[in-house]
Amino acid sequence: MTDRRTKGGLVAIAVCTGLWLIQNGVEGQDPPQPSPAEAFTAGSQHVARSAVPPAEPLRPSEPVRIRIPAVRVDAPVMRLGLGPDGSLDVPPAAHRNVAGWYKDGTPPGAEGTSLVVGHVDNARGPAVFYYLGALKKGHTVEVDRRDGHTAVFTIDAIEVYDNEDFPEQRVYGASRRAELRVITCGGAFSEKTGYRGNVVAYAHLTAVR
């Protein structure tokens, strides 16, 4: 997947409304944003090199559940396709604790770059990836797969981008190892337009159970 329209590059438009904040006028309760210390180091390549060595990629198999212990995420994963405009569909807004995976993309744990997305909030409050920006390098993401394996990823970096400056190649670029991107909305917030950016957690496969 290299075309932003078929890779989820339009996810910001779909999942970043911020209905809870708009409807409730909540101040001082924006979702946490990544610390600069958790970003890529200056001059690093689009693939971060963690101190944790990569594990060998698995055969492709559909993800069924994602867990991020550090921020208490434990959610089913649904398959996502493309909408009429060619952008990636998103999980139903009414279901706060559901993540989505692009079904025609790389499955988590297989060689390549896999994309998992989820809402940051909905009209009732925080959603599945509300605390994504609080992650730190070295935290883990666990993805249960239909083949019975659990793919364990280690976070390499967490960054936030304005929609206008979204680094498509850095986020979606191909990889020879098994990589994962977990994406939700974040950055500045406007009551008129919602969130103006995306939070992206970069991770690579480091263990298999």
Order of alpha helices (4+ residues) and beta strands (2+ residues): alpha-alpha-alpha-beta-beta-beta-beta-beta-beta-beta-beta-alpha-beta-beta
